[in-house]
Amino acid sequence: MHTPFAGIPGALLLTVTPDELQATIHEAVSAAFREHLSTDTPQSTADDLLTAQETARLLHITRLTLREMEKRQELLPVRIGRRVLYRRSDIDNALRQGEGR
């Protein structure tokens, strides 16, 4: 039910049930969340770090071959603590060099 609200010119006072209010809030929050995800989700960048497994899969090689590439200094990892990671830009370069062979 819509009735004029005397406190604010042009405003209306709405009567809603708790279920209607909950549904309205849910819809508004869901829409805001979807918008946030579509605009603020980081895209893949050249400086992304990938695990050895992800890198081997991307290069279509085994992890042993990846280790051999490291020994030959063809693809050097970034070590963070015990983690061994590879820069996406280095992987892309390795892929380009592989195309020339």
KOLMIKE-835701 format. One record per residue: residue in three letters; x, y, z negated of N, C-alpha, C, O, CB in turn. Coordinates in pm, 1 decimal. Each point is the difference from the previous one (the first is absolute). Last residue first. Glycine has a CB too. Layout:
N
[site "Ala",[X,Y,Z],[X,Y,Z],[X,Y,Z],[X,Y,Z],[X,Y,Z]];
...
***
This chain:
101
[site "Arg",[6079.2,-2364.8,3336.4],[84.0,-120.4,20.4],[-56.6,-88.8,106.3],[57.3,-104.7,29.9],[13.6,114.3,-265.2]];
[site "Gly",[-269.0,402.3,55.2],[105.3,24.9,98.1],[83.9,-121.6,32.1],[80.6,2.1,93.1],[-75.8,227.6,-173.5]];
[site "Glu",[-353.1,-219.1,-258.6],[-60.8,8.3,134.8],[105.7,16.5,107.5],[-21.0,-42.6,113.6],[-184.1,143.1,-213.7]];
[site "Gly",[324.5,-94.0,-361.3],[-30.5,-135.0,45.7],[-61.0,-1.9,138.7],[18.4,-95.9,74.9],[-50.4,30.6,-310.3]];
[site "Gln",[111.0,473.8,11.5],[127.8,-58.4,43.8],[-21.7,-140.7,53.6],[68.2,-42.1,93.5],[55.6,180.3,-263.5]];
[site "Arg",[-494.7,81.4,-17.4],[39.2,65.6,127.2],[130.7,-59.6,53.3],[14.5,-21.5,120.3],[-129.1,235.2,-193.6]];
[site "Leu",[-34.9,-360.3,-349.9],[-89.3,-47.2,106.2],[37.8,59.3,135.0],[0.7,-70.2,101.1],[-183.5,45.7,-269.3]];
[site "Ala",[410.0,176.9,-210.0],[40.3,-138.5,29.5],[-87.3,-58.2,111.3],[48.6,-72.3,86.9],[29.1,42.2,-325.9]];
[site "Asn",[-193.1,454.8,74.1],[124.4,6.5,77.3],[47.5,-139.8,39.2],[44.6,-21.3,112.8],[17.5,233.4,-232.4]];
[site "Asp",[-432.5,-181.3,-165.2],[-36.3,45.5,135.1],[123.2,8.6,89.1],[-5.3,-36.6,117.4],[-188.1,165.2,-212.3]];
[site "Ile",[263.5,-224.9,-355.0],[-63.5,-115.1,65.6],[-37.1,37.4,143.1],[21.9,-77.6,93.0],[-111.1,-6.9,-314.9]];
[site "Asp",[252.7,423.5,-54.4],[108.3,-93.0,35.1],[-54.3,-121.9,73.7],[63.4,-50.8,92.5],[66.7,128.2,-292.5]];
[site "Ser",[-440.7,232.9,31.0],[73.7,60.8,111.3],[115.5,-90.8,44.2],[27.7,-10.7,119.5],[-89.2,241.1,-204.4]];
[site "Arg",[-192.7,-349.6,-298.0],[-75.9,-22.0,123.5],[76.0,56.6,120.6],[-0.7,-60.5,107.2],[-215.8,68.9,-238.1]];
[site "Arg",[474.2,-180.6,-310.1],[-67.4,119.5,51.2],[-69.6,-31.6,132.0],[55.5,-67.8,86.5],[114.8,215.4,-199.9]];
[site "Tyr",[-74.9,-506.5,-292.6],[52.9,48.3,126.8],[-81.7,120.5,45.7],[-122.7,0.8,-9.8],[202.4,-233.5,71.6]];
[site "Leu",[60.3,-64.7,-553.9],[-99.3,58.4,89.0],[67.6,54.4,125.3],[120.1,26.7,1.1],[-266.2,30.3,-198.1]];
[site "Val",[202.4,-363.3,-287.4],[70.1,24.1,125.4],[-106.7,44.9,99.7],[-90.2,-76.1,34.8],[275.5,-98.1,-83.8]];
[site "Arg",[-138.6,151.4,-528.5],[-77.6,-6.5,124.0],[86.8,34.4,120.2],[82.3,91.3,-5.5],[-289.5,-30.8,-121.5]];
[site "Arg",[328.2,-44.4,-345.7],[20.0,-132.2,61.0],[-72.6,-13.4,133.1],[14.1,-100.5,69.7],[11.5,4.8,-297.7]];
[site "Gly",[75.2,575.0,93.0],[3.1,-102.9,-102.7],[32.4,-132.5,65.6],[100.5,-12.3,70.0],[-267.2,137.5,-212.4]];
[site "Ile",[112.6,132.6,499.0],[-57.0,72.7,-113.1],[-14.5,-102.2,-111.2],[-90.9,-82.9,1.2],[-33.6,254.2,145.8]];
[site "Arg",[375.4,-114.2,366.9],[-17.5,-79.5,-121.4],[-48.8,90.6,-111.6],[62.5,100.7,-33.2],[118.5,-262.3,104.4]];
[site "Val",[-181.4,132.0,494.5],[5.9,93.2,-112.0],[-24.8,-85.4,-122.8],[-97.3,-75.2,-4.7],[16.4,280.1,140.8]];
[site "Pro",[292.7,-388.9,351.3],[-112.0,21.9,-90.5],[25.7,113.4,-98.2],[112.4,47.4,-16.2],[-168.4,-287.3,38.9]];
[site "Leu",[233.6,138.6,505.8],[40.8,6.6,-140.3],[-119.5,30.9,-89.5],[-79.9,88.3,31.4],[309.1,-13.2,38.7]];
[site "Leu",[-88.3,-275.2,434.7],[-118.0,50.1,-69.7],[30.5,-3.5,-149.3],[0.3,-106.3,-62.0],[-159.3,25.1,245.9]];
[site "Glu",[498.1,-27.1,113.9],[-94.9,40.3,103.6],[-125.9,59.7,-60.3],[-68.1,80.0,64.1],[158.0,-258.5,84.1]];
[site "Gln",[336.1,-27.9,-343.8],[-34.1,142.4,-15.3],[-87.0,51.2,114.8],[9.6,116.3,39.2],[204.9,-83.7,-162.7]];
[site "Arg",[-65.4,-489.6,5.8],[60.0,62.5,119.3],[-23.0,151.0,2.2],[40.7,68.7,93.6],[-75.3,-282.7,32.0]];
[site "Lys",[-156.3,-39.1,-474.8],[143.1,-26.8,-6.4],[73.9,64.2,117.0],[112.6,46.9,-15.9],[-161.0,-261.3,-102.8]];
[site "Glu",[-422.4,236.4,116.1],[55.4,85.6,-105.7],[151.8,-19.1,-7.4],[74.2,97.7,-10.2],[-292.0,-110.8,-120.3]];
[site "Met",[-20.7,-266.3,414.7],[4.2,135.2,56.9],[59.5,98.5,-101.3],[73.2,91.9,36.7],[-274.9,-144.6,107.1]];
[site "Glu",[120.9,-383.1,-290.2],[114.9,2.1,91.6],[14.2,137.7,65.2],[111.5,48.6,19.0],[-140.7,-295.6,24.7]];
[site "Arg",[-348.0,172.7,-309.7],[119.8,5.1,-85.8],[126.4,4.6,86.1],[94.8,71.4,-32.9],[-216.7,-198.8,-149.0]];
[site "Leu",[-282.8,61.1,401.8],[2.8,136.1,-53.3],[124.7,19.8,-86.8],[65.7,103.9,6.9],[-319.0,-94.5,-2.0]];
[site "Thr",[162.9,-438.0,146.8],[50.5,83.2,109.4],[9.5,145.7,-44.0],[94.3,70.6,35.9],[-194.4,-228.8,132.4]];
[site "Leu",[-98.0,-133.7,-470.0],[141.3,-33.8,13.0],[63.9,83.7,111.1],[110.2,52.0,-17.6],[-156.7,-286.5,-64.6]];
[site "Arg",[-414.9,254.8,17.0],[70.1,80.1,-100.6],[149.7,-29.9,2.3],[81.0,86.2,-33.8],[-288.3,-83.3,-109.1]];
[site "Thr",[-58.1,-64.5,600.5],[-5.0,-57.9,-133.9],[71.5,93.2,-97.2],[72.1,91.0,40.9],[-79.5,-326.2,54.2]];
[site "Ile",[-250.3,428.8,344.0],[119.5,-77.1,-33.2],[-18.7,-61.1,-138.1],[-93.9,34.2,-71.8],[240.7,115.8,214.9]];
[site "His",[-413.2,196.9,115.6],[-19.8,-137.6,48.8],[126.6,-83.1,-17.1],[42.6,-71.8,90.4],[-211.5,155.7,74.8]];
[site "Leu",[64.8,381.4,-309.3],[103.6,-25.9,99.5],[-13.0,-138.7,63.8],[73.1,-33.3,93.2],[76.6,186.2,-220.6]];
[site "Leu",[-450.1,-17.5,-216.2],[-8.4,103.9,102.6],[99.0,-24.9,113.1],[-30.3,25.1,116.6],[-43.7,136.9,-291.2]];
[site "Arg",[83.5,-443.3,-206.4],[-122.2,-23.1,76.7],[-10.4,99.7,114.8],[-37.2,-37.1,111.3],[-76.2,-52.5,-316.9]];
[site "Ala",[464.7,145.3,-99.0],[22.0,-119.8,82.5],[-122.3,-27.6,87.1],[13.8,-34.5,117.4],[139.6,-61.0,-293.6]];
[site "Thr",[-193.6,442.0,-136.2],[95.3,35.5,105.1],[23.7,-117.7,93.6],[-1.5,16.3,122.0],[110.6,147.7,-276.8]];
[site "Glu",[-374.5,-228.2,-229.9],[-70.9,84.2,96.6],[89.7,34.7,118.0],[-44.9,1.9,114.6],[-95.1,91.8,-299.9]];
[site "Gln",[338.1,-331.4,-169.1],[-100.8,-83.3,66.5],[-74.7,79.7,106.5],[-20.1,-48.8,111.2],[-4.6,-87.9,-320.5]];
[site "Ala",[330.2,362.8,-67.5],[70.7,-87.0,94.1],[-99.7,-86.2,77.9],[15.8,-20.7,120.3],[185.7,17.3,-273.0]];
[site "Thr",[-401.8,459.7,-20.9],[71.0,-111.7,-61.8],[71.5,-81.1,107.2],[-23.0,18.9,119.5],[-146.0,-27.4,-306.8]];
[site "Leu",[72.2,540.8,243.5],[-64.1,-129.3,13.2],[84.1,-106.7,-67.9],[122.2,12.1,-9.2],[-228.9,60.0,224.5]];
[site "Leu",[20.5,505.3,-196.4],[88.3,-110.5,-33.3],[-78.8,-129.7,5.1],[-110.6,-8.2,-53.4],[253.7,158.0,-90.8]];
[site "Asp",[-182.5,368.0,396.1],[-62.4,-103.3,-82.4],[101.9,-111.4,-24.6],[84.8,-27.9,84.7],[-315.8,83.0,8.2]];
[site "Asp",[289.1,349.5,185.2],[77.2,-25.6,-121.1],[-66.4,-98.9,-94.3],[46.1,-17.7,-112.8],[44.2,244.8,135.0]];
[site "Ala",[-282.4,-69.0,394.9],[127.4,-62.9,35.3],[81.9,-33.7,-123.7],[89.6,-84.0,7.6],[-91.1,208.8,208.0]];
[site "Thr",[-530.9,-114.7,-261.1],[103.2,93.7,43.0],[128.1,-76.2,27.6],[14.3,-117.1,-35.2],[-118.9,303.3,-98.7]];
[site "Ser",[-472.6,-255.2,68.8],[131.9,-60.5,7.5],[100.3,103.4,51.5],[-27.2,70.4,97.3],[-75.1,-299.3,-57.7]];
[site "Gln",[-316.0,422.6,-293.2],[21.5,-78.0,120.4],[141.4,-56.9,-4.3],[85.5,48.9,-73.9],[-249.3,94.1,206.1]];
[site "Pro",[-186.0,10.0,-544.7],[126.9,21.0,68.8],[13.0,-92.7,119.5],[-32.7,-118.4,-7.8],[136.6,190.0,-207.5]];
[site "Thr",[-559.2,133.4,15.0],[72.2,-126.3,1.3],[131.0,19.1,74.4],[-1.4,38.9,116.8],[-214.2,-170.4,-126.3]];
[site "Asp",[-140.4,468.4,-54.3],[118.3,1.0,-85.2],[77.1,-130.9,-2.7],[99.4,-10.6,-71.9],[-216.0,176.4,-63.0]];
[site "Thr",[-300.7,-72.5,391.6],[88.6,114.1,22.7],[129.7,-8.1,-76.9],[99.7,57.2,44.1],[-299.3,77.0,-3.1]];
[site "Ser",[-151.9,-471.0,-61.7],[25.0,20.2,142.3],[96.8,114.5,25.6],[65.2,2.2,104.4],[-292.0,-90.5,-57.6]];
[site "Leu",[82.7,-19.0,-491.9],[81.6,-107.1,56.3],[34.2,26.0,145.5],[111.5,-28.9,43.4],[-217.3,-130.0,-201.8]];
[site "His",[-186.9,458.8,-59.1],[134.6,8.8,-57.7],[91.7,-106.0,60.5],[114.5,29.3,34.5],[-211.9,60.8,-248.2]];
[site "Glu",[-356.7,-103.3,325.1],[64.5,114.6,63.9],[143.2,13.9,-49.0],[90.8,26.8,78.7],[-312.8,88.6,-57.3]];
[site "Arg",[-44.6,-442.5,-225.1],[29.4,-37.7,139.2],[72.1,113.0,72.0],[93.9,-24.9,75.6],[-295.8,-124.4,-72.2]];
[site "Phe",[51.0,240.4,-437.1],[109.6,-97.0,-3.7],[39.6,-42.5,141.3],[118.6,-8.3,31.7],[-198.2,-72.4,-256.2]];
[site "Ala",[-296.7,358.3,167.2],[122.3,74.4,-29.7],[120.6,-92.7,0.9],[106.9,38.0,47.8],[-238.9,125.5,-184.5]];
[site "Ala",[-291.5,-360.4,188.2],[31.8,81.9,117.5],[130.0,77.2,-21.8],[82.6,8.4,90.9],[-328.1,12.1,-38.2]];
[site "Ser",[79.9,-268.5,-416.3],[44.8,-89.9,107.2],[40.3,79.2,123.8],[102.8,-28.3,61.4],[-253.8,-151.9,-149.4]];
[site "Val",[-44.0,416.0,-269.6],[135.6,-44.0,-35.0],[55.5,-90.8,109.5],[116.9,12.4,36.7],[-172.0,4.6,-282.8]];
[site "Ala",[-391.5,123.5,292.5],[90.4,114.1,10.9],[144.8,-40.3,-28.7],[91.5,41.3,71.3],[-279.8,110.0,-138.4]];
[site "Glu",[-154.4,-475.5,11.8],[15.8,35.5,141.2],[99.9,114.0,17.2],[83.7,-3.9,90.2],[-319.0,-71.0,-46.5]];
[site "His",[118.8,-46.5,-483.8],[75.1,-107.9,64.1],[26.4,32.5,146.5],[111.9,-17.9,47.9],[-214.1,-147.8,-206.3]];
[site "Ile",[-180.4,453.2,-85.7],[139.4,15.5,-41.9],[87.6,-104.0,69.0],[108.9,32.6,47.2],[-183.8,59.0,-269.7]];
[site "Thr",[-382.7,-129.6,293.1],[49.5,122.7,62.2],[147.1,22.8,-33.8],[80.2,33.9,87.0],[-311.1,63.8,-98.2]];
[site "Ala",[3.1,-455.2,-197.3],[18.8,-27.7,142.4],[58.5,121.4,71.9],[86.7,-14.9,86.2],[-278.6,-147.2,-93.4]];
[site "Gln",[75.0,210.5,-447.1],[114.3,-90.4,12.8],[29.4,-27.8,147.4],[116.1,0.3,41.0],[-172.0,-104.9,-263.8]];
[site "Leu",[-328.9,353.9,122.8],[120.4,77.3,-29.4],[125.3,-85.4,17.7],[99.1,45.6,56.9],[-230.4,96.1,-217.3]];
[site "Glu",[-281.1,-354.7,199.3],[19.9,89.3,114.3],[126.8,83.3,-18.7],[77.2,19.8,93.8],[-326.5,-10.9,-56.4]];
[site "Asp",[114.5,-283.0,-394.0],[46.7,-82.2,112.3],[26.6,85.4,123.5],[97.3,-23.4,71.7],[-226.8,-170.9,-162.2]];
[site "Pro",[-59.8,401.6,-296.5],[141.1,-36.4,-20.8],[55.7,-83.9,115.0],[116.1,16.9,37.3],[-156.3,-9.6,-283.6]];
[site "Thr",[-353.3,315.4,378.7],[13.2,-108.4,-97.1],[148.2,-28.0,-21.2],[82.3,39.0,82.9],[-305.5,-139.7,-13.8]];
[site "Val",[24.2,593.3,63.4],[43.1,-128.0,56.6],[7.8,-103.2,-111.1],[17.5,32.7,-117.3],[111.7,84.1,300.5]];
[site "Thr",[-286.1,421.6,-44.5],[-28.0,-106.1,-94.5],[36.7,-131.7,68.3],[-58.2,-37.1,101.9],[-129.1,170.6,-216.5]];
[site "Leu",[348.2,411.0,182.8],[-41.7,-129.2,53.1],[-26.5,-97.0,-113.1],[70.4,-1.1,-101.0],[61.9,41.4,309.1]];
[site "Leu",[-106.8,518.7,-101.9],[17.8,-99.2,-105.1],[-57.0,-130.2,53.4],[-117.5,-6.2,36.0],[104.8,179.7,-224.6]];
[site "Leu",[224.5,274.7,459.6],[-112.9,-88.0,-28.5],[37.6,-95.7,-111.8],[115.6,-40.3,-12.9],[-196.3,58.0,251.2]];
[site "Ala",[245.1,510.0,-38.3],[31.4,-135.7,-43.9],[-128.4,-76.2,-28.4],[-103.1,58.9,-32.4],[321.8,19.4,-64.1]];
[site "Gly",[-184.5,396.5,223.5],[8.4,-92.3,112.7],[29.9,-143.6,-38.8],[1.2,-87.5,86.6],[72.7,277.9,46.3]];
[site "Pro",[53.6,168.3,-493.4],[-86.3,30.3,114.8],[25.0,-98.5,114.7],[115.1,-25.3,35.4],[-116.5,268.8,-101.7]];
[site "Ile",[65.7,-351.7,-457.3],[84.0,31.6,115.0],[-91.5,25.6,119.6],[-75.5,-89.2,38.7],[269.0,-52.1,-128.4]];
[site "Gly",[-391.1,50.9,-339.6],[131.2,50.1,-39.6],[88.0,43.4,115.8],[82.5,89.6,-17.6],[-99.7,-236.9,-175.8]];
[site "Ala",[-431.7,-63.7,220.8],[-1.1,144.6,-25.8],[139.0,55.3,-29.8],[23.8,119.0,21.1],[-255.3,-143.1,-107.4]];
[site "Phe",[48.8,-384.3,398.2],[75.5,12.2,-124.4],[20.9,148.6,-24.6],[63.4,68.6,80.2],[53.2,-294.9,-49.1]];
[site "Pro",[-505.3,-83.9,262.1],[97.5,109.1,-6.8],[67.0,4.1,-137.0],[-62.5,-28.8,-102.0],[-72.3,159.7,268.8]];
[site "Thr",[-31.7,-598.7,26.3],[-61.1,119.0,-60.4],[104.9,109.3,-5.2],[118.3,-28.6,-18.5],[-279.7,-111.1,-119.6]];
[site "His",[55.5,-394.7,350.3],[76.4,123.1,11.0],[-77.4,114.4,-64.5],[-115.5,25.0,34.8],[224.6,-107.5,177.3]];
[site "Met",[-83.9,-492.9,-245.0],[-84.0,117.1,0.0],[89.0,123.9,0.0],[94.8,7.7,-78.1],[-279.6,-132.1,-43.3]];
***
